[in-house]
Amino acid sequence: MSACARGRRAAGWYGAWLLAHVGAAGAPAGHLEPFGSWAPGKPIKEWTSLPSPLEFFEHCQLDGGASEPVLMRGAAKGMPAMDWTSDEYLLEKFGGSKISGVEYDLKETRVGGQVPGMRVLRDFLSKYNTTDIYMVSQIPKEMRQDVKFLPFLRCGGYLDFLDVANLWIGRGGSKSVVHYDDQDNINCMFSGRKRFIFMHPKYKREFEAHPNTAKNRFGWVDADLDKNVKGYGAFFGNLDVDRVDLINLPGWSEVEYSYAELEPGDCLYIPYQWYHQAADAEL
Ligand SMILES: *[C@@H]1O[C@H](CO)[C@@H](O)[C@H](O)[C@H]1NC(C)=O
């Protein structure tokens, strides 16, 4: 159902909505454009100095436990990983370090699969400029000491619950699916630029209703519910993040989102269950 069809049924109030959101050709604003183009969104909260462990804990409890994403400008500036700026440097220091995952395609689809023959960092770096692949691997052992825990995580309560430390490397142009994680996430940028888009977990019921069917208005699929669905896990698998079809997935036009742009040295807190998408923003 298109925005126009809905506008005809509801009077008055919808008139203003239509003027604001329907483009000249009658298609909803942002139709067939990149994810987030239907509205401007708003920037997430920024911290210019880091919280204490207690302040961070309290931040995590806000909004009934939903909390909210925060951009921590410059929080990684003192980490040795800020020197990971050239392939030459990485090859010389860590070329022989074991890696655990390289996937096909710059655009994550969860159907590309693992690239064979990727044993050490050198295997990846020698191919990634000329092939559409990206690395998402546990941080190789030798590289781990270059990445520090942010000061507010350096105490028992947090350290007891650490799950995994991953490293993403791409040559540019890569982007993720829209999804959520069941863990809190701290994401630091050492080189390049990345844009994240966030949606509040309050949308869960709407977003995930009738998974894997045309009745879902957002493109949510749950591969674990249906063997015919490609990929793994639950995510917006019927949504093309480069060209959002707002006629077949009309729910998005009314979704409010926030966003953050990470530069080298910035870290981000992504609370668990917040829907998000990451995309290269280097251009
Ligand atoms: C990949 O391309 C970048 C950008 O042109 C270059 O700086 C880098 O050295 C290349 N890496 C390899 C391993 O050739």
The ligand as an SDF file (V2000), in Angstrom:
LIG
                    3D

 14 14  0  0  0  0  0  0  0  0999 V2000
   45.1600   -1.1340   -1.0980 C   0  0  0  0  0  0  0  0  0  0  0  0
   44.7700    0.1460   -1.6020 O   0  0  0  0  0  0  0  0  0  0  0  0
   45.1400    1.2310   -0.7660 C   0  0  0  0  0  0  0  0  0  0  0  0
   44.5120    2.4850   -1.3320 C   0  0  0  0  0  0  0  0  0  0  0  0
   44.8680    2.6640   -2.6720 O   0  0  0  0  0  0  0  0  0  0  0  0
   46.6580    1.3000   -0.6330 C   0  0  0  0  0  0  0  0  0  0  0  0
   47.0230    2.3720    0.2190 O   0  0  0  0  0  0  0  0  0  0  0  0
   47.1410   -0.0130   -0.0600 C   0  0  0  0  0  0  0  0  0  0  0  0
   48.5440   -0.0180    0.0380 O   0  0  0  0  0  0  0  0  0  0  0  0
   46.6700   -1.1970   -0.8900 C   0  0  0  0  0  0  0  0  0  0  0  0
   47.0190   -2.4300   -0.2200 N   0  0  0  0  0  0  0  0  0  0  0  0
   47.7190   -3.4090   -0.7510 C   0  0  0  0  0  0  0  0  0  0  0  0
   48.0420   -4.5640    0.1240 C   0  0  0  0  0  0  0  0  0  0  0  0
   48.0830   -3.3910   -1.9070 O   0  0  0  0  0  0  0  0  0  0  0  0
  1  2  1  0
  1 10  1  0
  2  3  1  0
  3  4  1  0
  3  6  1  0
  4  5  1  0
  6  7  1  0
  6  8  1  0
  8  9  1  0
  8 10  1  0
 10 11  1  0
 11 12  1  0
 12 13  1  0
 12 14  2  0
M  END
$$$$
